[in-house]
Amino acid sequence: MVLGGEPLSFGRKSDNGIVIVSPSASRLHAEILSEGAGFGLHDRDSRNGTYVNEQRVTRHVLRPNDCIRIGDETFPPLHGRDRTDLRKRP
């Protein structure tokens, strides 16, 4: 999934860009939005929080080594690959 000008949403609802099948994820849990030359991660008032590098955040400007955790899903650091590509790697 490559980020562009449109928000990328995370959550349990099937219409999210990334669907998270976890009871600890909210229906609309978080979004990644374009912010200038980069991207910002925004928690959408989720009950269990959005974490970057194991720190709970409400808003965070993403950097290459950031590891995102939402519910039971962890998205590995972006270091060493295109920062706009958040597909989970094996």
Backbone as ProteinMPNN parsed JSONL, in Angstrom:
{"seq_chain_A": "MVLGGEPLSFGRKSDNGIVIVSPSASRLHAEILSEGAGFGLHDRDSRNGTYVNEQRVTRHVLRPNDCIRIGDETFPPLHGRDRTDLRKRP", "coords_chain_A": {"N_chain_A": [[0.85, -1.169, 0.0], [0.828, 2.011, -1.039], [1.471, 5.234, 0.07], [-0.164, 8.28, -0.648], [-1.701, 11.29, -1.588], [-4.074, 10.836, -0.314], [-5.652, 9.998, 2.814], [-4.526, 7.196, 4.792], [-6.212, 4.748, 6.345], [-6.546, 2.905, 9.425], [-7.975, 0.156, 11.093], [-10.735, -1.798, 12.549], [-13.043, -1.843, 10.927], [-14.299, -2.818, 7.733], [-13.951, -1.018, 5.643], [-11.584, 0.35, 5.961], [-8.275, 1.315, 4.934], [-6.22, -0.344, 5.81], [-7.126, -3.18, 7.325], [-7.527, -4.255, 10.585], [-7.655, -7.091, 12.337], [-8.497, -7.438, 15.27], [-9.561, -7.461, 18.612], [-8.663, -5.389, 20.163], [-8.338, -3.219, 18.566], [-9.827, -0.228, 17.351], [-12.856, 0.636, 15.499], [-12.376, 2.754, 13.588], [-9.269, 3.398, 13.925], [-6.747, 4.735, 13.558], [-5.03, 7.107, 11.411], [-2.923, 7.783, 8.604], [-1.674, 10.695, 7.359], [-0.791, 12.939, 4.73], [1.699, 15.328, 5.284], [3.062, 18.138, 4.493], [6.287, 17.574, 3.382], [6.352, 15.063, 4.412], [4.816, 12.434, 6.4], [2.147, 12.131, 8.721], [1.11, 10.363, 11.601], [-1.983, 9.814, 13.038], [-3.865, 9.28, 15.872], [-7.207, 8.275, 16.219], [-8.874, 8.904, 18.479], [-8.876, 6.379, 19.681], [-9.668, 3.617, 21.806], [-7.694, 1.911, 22.939], [-5.3, 2.995, 22.154], [-2.605, 4.227, 20.025], [0.599, 3.328, 19.055], [3.986, 4.338, 18.728], [7.151, 3.214, 18.385], [6.812, 1.96, 20.835], [5.716, 3.943, 22.445], [2.868, 5.647, 23.493], [0.922, 7.595, 21.298], [-0.777, 10.538, 20.123], [-0.501, 12.061, 17.933], [1.992, 11.882, 15.473], [4.899, 12.607, 13.662], [6.053, 10.702, 11.109], [9.096, 8.857, 10.952], [11.991, 7.292, 9.4], [12.867, 5.015, 11.031], [10.728, 4.333, 12.642], [8.495, 2.246, 14.431], [5.303, 1.068, 14.235], [2.514, 0.319, 16.267], [-0.663, -1.032, 16.446], [-3.415, -2.117, 18.078], [-3.128, -5.586, 18.103], [-1.328, -5.702, 16.092], [1.811, -5.115, 14.617], [3.722, -2.888, 12.768], [6.599, -2.993, 10.945], [9.768, -1.137, 11.191], [10.408, 1.588, 8.898], [12.893, 1.908, 7.843], [15.389, 1.574, 5.363], [13.758, 1.091, 3.198], [11.297, 2.271, 0.877], [9.789, 5.01, 2.26], [7.125, 5.539, 1.928], [5.829, 3.187, 1.663], [3.966, 0.984, 3.321], [3.385, -1.695, 3.474], [3.115, -4.773, 5.125], [5.921, -6.709, 5.831], [7.245, -10.028, 5.414]], "CA_chain_A": [[0.0, 0.0, 0.0], [1.675, 3.185, -1.16], [0.802, 6.45, 0.526], [-0.182, 9.41, -1.568], [-2.378, 12.434, -1.015], [-5.248, 10.401, 0.44], [-5.343, 9.368, 4.113], [-4.525, 5.746, 4.916], [-6.867, 4.474, 7.63], [-6.317, 1.628, 10.085], [-9.015, -0.166, 12.059], [-11.483, -3.054, 12.391], [-14.068, -1.758, 9.877], [-13.827, -3.335, 6.443], [-13.657, 0.042, 4.669], [-10.282, 0.946, 6.229], [-7.214, 0.939, 4.006], [-5.607, -1.514, 6.437], [-8.071, -3.751, 8.281], [-6.849, -4.924, 11.682], [-8.57, -8.049, 12.958], [-8.083, -7.528, 16.665], [-10.534, -6.806, 19.477], [-8.081, -4.199, 20.798], [-8.336, -2.131, 17.587], [-11.119, 0.443, 17.18], [-13.37, 0.576, 14.116], [-11.434, 3.66, 12.917], [-8.284, 3.497, 14.993], [-5.729, 5.748, 13.273], [-4.837, 7.443, 10.0], [-1.689, 8.433, 8.187], [-2.007, 11.801, 6.466], [0.324, 13.683, 4.152], [1.969, 16.59, 5.987], [4.218, 18.753, 3.854], [7.149, 16.623, 2.679], [6.331, 13.774, 5.105], [3.533, 11.851, 6.762], [1.844, 12.133, 10.14], [0.224, 9.328, 12.118], [-2.948, 10.431, 13.945], [-4.799, 8.411, 16.574], [-8.568, 8.799, 16.079], [-9.566, 8.701, 19.752], [-9.033, 4.949, 19.922], [-9.732, 3.247, 23.22], [-6.465, 1.275, 23.4], [-4.139, 3.78, 21.778], [-1.717, 3.996, 18.896], [1.958, 3.38, 19.598], [5.151, 4.445, 17.857], [8.33, 2.855, 19.182], [6.281, 1.583, 22.156], [5.219, 5.122, 23.163], [1.525, 6.012, 23.038], [0.905, 8.892, 20.629], [-2.018, 11.001, 19.513], [-0.029, 12.535, 16.632], [3.432, 11.654, 15.371], [5.476, 12.72, 12.325], [6.762, 9.445, 10.891], [10.507, 8.856, 10.572], [12.343, 5.978, 8.827], [13.037, 3.894, 11.969], [9.566, 4.192, 13.506], [7.734, 1.004, 14.447], [3.929, 1.406, 14.606], [1.7, -0.775, 16.8], [-2.088, -0.752, 16.587], [-4.012, -3.37, 18.516], [-2.145, -6.669, 18.178], [-0.516, -5.663, 14.873], [2.989, -4.25, 14.612], [4.238, -2.6, 11.444], [8.036, -2.843, 11.156], [10.364, 0.156, 10.831], [10.468, 1.913, 7.484], [14.293, 2.056, 7.471], [15.899, 0.718, 4.309], [12.812, 0.929, 2.1], [10.521, 3.456, 0.549], [9.024, 5.429, 3.44], [5.695, 5.634, 1.65], [5.314, 1.843, 1.482], [3.753, 0.412, 4.656], [2.965, -3.084, 3.436], [3.819, -5.608, 6.101], [6.906, -7.61, 5.222], [7.406, -11.268, 6.195]], "C_chain_A": [[0.896, 1.233, 0.0], [0.882, 4.416, -0.774], [0.894, 7.528, -0.54], [-0.844, 10.581, -0.876], [-3.572, 12.067, -0.153], [-4.829, 9.808, 1.784], [-5.362, 7.843, 4.007], [-5.072, 5.436, 6.294], [-6.589, 3.05, 8.096], [-7.475, 1.373, 11.039], [-9.727, -1.459, 11.732], [-12.495, -3.024, 11.262], [-13.488, -2.149, 8.522], [-13.507, -2.247, 5.421], [-12.355, 0.791, 4.966], [-9.282, 0.497, 5.176], [-6.454, -0.274, 4.492], [-6.554, -1.986, 7.532], [-7.277, -4.543, 9.314], [-7.867, -5.797, 12.404], [-8.074, -8.303, 14.374], [-9.123, -6.832, 17.519], [-9.982, -5.553, 20.156], [-7.936, -3.033, 19.825], [-9.741, -1.542, 17.496], [-11.578, 0.32, 15.73], [-12.576, 1.493, 13.202], [-10.415, 4.012, 13.983], [-7.312, 4.651, 14.767], [-5.683, 6.005, 11.775], [-3.434, 7.993, 9.798], [-2.081, 9.445, 7.13], [-0.729, 12.445, 5.948], [0.461, 15.009, 4.89], [3.235, 17.2, 5.396], [4.998, 17.726, 3.066], [7.107, 15.236, 3.315], [4.925, 13.297, 5.376], [3.372, 11.875, 8.27], [0.87, 11.022, 10.482], [-0.669, 9.983, 13.171], [-3.847, 9.363, 14.556], [-6.174, 9.058, 16.482], [-9.405, 8.479, 17.308], [-9.842, 7.227, 20.029], [-9.002, 4.659, 21.42], [-8.39, 2.732, 23.742], [-5.187, 1.935, 22.908], [-3.401, 3.302, 20.544], [-0.306, 4.222, 19.411], [2.987, 3.499, 18.489], [6.359, 4.208, 18.748], [7.955, 2.622, 20.645], [5.883, 2.776, 23.036], [3.834, 5.47, 22.612], [1.561, 7.418, 22.461], [-0.515, 9.245, 20.215], [-1.723, 11.542, 18.115], [1.483, 12.354, 16.621], [3.858, 11.817, 13.913], [6.361, 11.499, 12.124], [8.184, 9.66, 10.399], [10.89, 7.44, 10.139], [12.439, 4.82, 9.816], [11.841, 3.653, 12.874], [8.864, 2.852, 13.318], [6.348, 1.346, 14.998], [3.234, 0.159, 15.144], [0.285, -0.284, 17.01], [-2.763, -2.07, 16.937], [-2.919, -4.415, 18.683], [-1.205, -6.684, 16.981], [0.628, -4.673, 15.018], [3.479, -4.116, 13.181], [5.711, -2.254, 11.601], [8.558, -1.48, 10.73], [10.467, 0.331, 9.323], [11.901, 2.037, 6.978], [14.666, 1.082, 6.357], [14.911, 0.429, 3.201], [12.061, 2.225, 1.893], [9.636, 3.818, 1.737], [7.533, 5.492, 3.192], [5.062, 4.251, 1.508], [5.195, 1.151, 2.83], [3.246, -1.025, 4.613], [3.786, -3.878, 4.44], [4.721, -6.569, 5.347], [7.004, -8.879, 6.059], [8.669, -11.236, 7.017]], "O_chain_A": [[1.643, 1.46, 0.953], [-0.241, 4.615, -1.236], [1.902, 7.662, -1.234], [-0.579, 10.84, 0.298], [-4.038, 12.879, 0.647], [-3.772, 9.185, 1.884], [-6.124, 7.275, 3.225], [-4.475, 5.813, 7.303], [-6.421, 2.128, 7.298], [-7.914, 2.293, 11.729], [-9.383, -2.143, 10.767], [-12.791, -4.069, 10.683], [-12.335, -1.849, 8.213], [-12.849, -2.531, 4.421], [-12.049, 1.772, 4.288], [-9.426, -0.578, 4.593], [-6.08, -1.138, 3.7], [-6.765, -1.299, 8.531], [-6.459, -5.393, 8.965], [-8.819, -5.298, 13.005], [-7.334, -9.251, 14.635], [-9.535, -5.718, 17.194], [-10.751, -4.741, 20.669], [-7.461, -1.965, 20.213], [-10.73, -2.273, 17.556], [-10.802, -0.049, 14.848], [-12.138, 1.06, 12.136], [-10.683, 4.842, 14.851], [-7.075, 5.453, 15.671], [-6.218, 5.235, 10.976], [-2.842, 8.587, 10.699], [-2.73, 9.112, 6.138], [0.286, 12.488, 6.643], [-0.52, 15.722, 5.099], [4.347, 16.817, 5.761], [4.448, 17.074, 2.179], [7.757, 14.317, 2.816], [3.971, 13.683, 4.699], [4.333, 11.667, 9.011], [-0.082, 10.768, 9.743], [-0.172, 10.634, 14.09], [-4.514, 8.623, 13.833], [-6.295, 10.271, 16.651], [-10.476, 7.878, 17.219], [-10.901, 6.868, 20.543], [-8.376, 5.385, 22.193], [-7.986, 3.071, 24.854], [-4.093, 1.467, 23.224], [-3.542, 2.167, 20.088], [-0.046, 5.194, 20.121], [2.879, 2.852, 17.448], [6.566, 4.91, 19.738], [8.67, 3.026, 21.562], [5.731, 2.623, 24.248], [3.655, 5.575, 21.399], [2.152, 8.324, 23.048], [-1.348, 8.368, 19.986], [-2.573, 11.493, 17.226], [2.166, 12.629, 17.607], [3.245, 11.229, 13.022], [7.311, 11.284, 12.878], [8.45, 10.515, 9.554], [10.189, 6.485, 10.474], [12.102, 3.698, 9.437], [11.929, 2.839, 13.794], [8.668, 2.387, 12.195], [6.236, 1.858, 16.112], [3.343, -0.921, 14.564], [0.051, 0.735, 17.659], [-2.688, -3.031, 16.173], [-1.903, -4.161, 19.329], [-0.371, -7.582, 16.864], [0.443, -3.547, 15.479], [3.633, -5.109, 12.47], [6.045, -1.312, 12.32], [7.887, -0.75, 10.0], [10.594, -0.637, 8.574], [12.103, 2.254, 5.783], [14.302, -0.093, 6.403], [15.19, -0.401, 2.336], [12.197, 3.166, 2.676], [8.819, 3.005, 2.169], [6.749, 5.498, 4.141], [3.861, 4.157, 1.254], [6.204, 0.771, 3.423], [2.728, -1.525, 5.612], [4.992, -3.677, 4.581], [4.32, -7.164, 4.347], [6.864, -8.824, 7.281], [8.964, -12.193, 7.733]]}, "name": "protein", "num_of_chains": 1, "seq": "MVLGGEPLSFGRKSDNGIVIVSPSASRLHAEILSEGAGFGLHDRDSRNGTYVNEQRVTRHVLRPNDCIRIGDETFPPLHGRDRTDLRKRP"}
